[in-house]
């Protein structure tokens, strides 16, 4: 039998984890990951050290802010 669990998808549910999650999609993903870890009784402390290159990576180029998100692009 499957159990339905509702997850709090608000940034405040991540307080104390020291995550750098400036974008809504990152907050939602982090909330889901933290909820799963908590359900499994696994510490969430390592989440602050996670880095995924090119996933919502922000940098400045010629005075403009560029956000690189290459994880959902199709191979061509």
C-alpha angles and dihedrals in degrees: 000000000000122000123215114225124187116216125208102235096189125116090237090067086067096055113135094027095092093220124169099223110149096159128069094234090055091050091051093047092047092049091053093046092048092049091052092048091048091049089053091046091242122142117255093204094103092060091083091063096051117115125179110189115227093012107121088327111170125204140152122251121181091339095311128109111238123191114200115203109169101157100091100044120115121240111253 
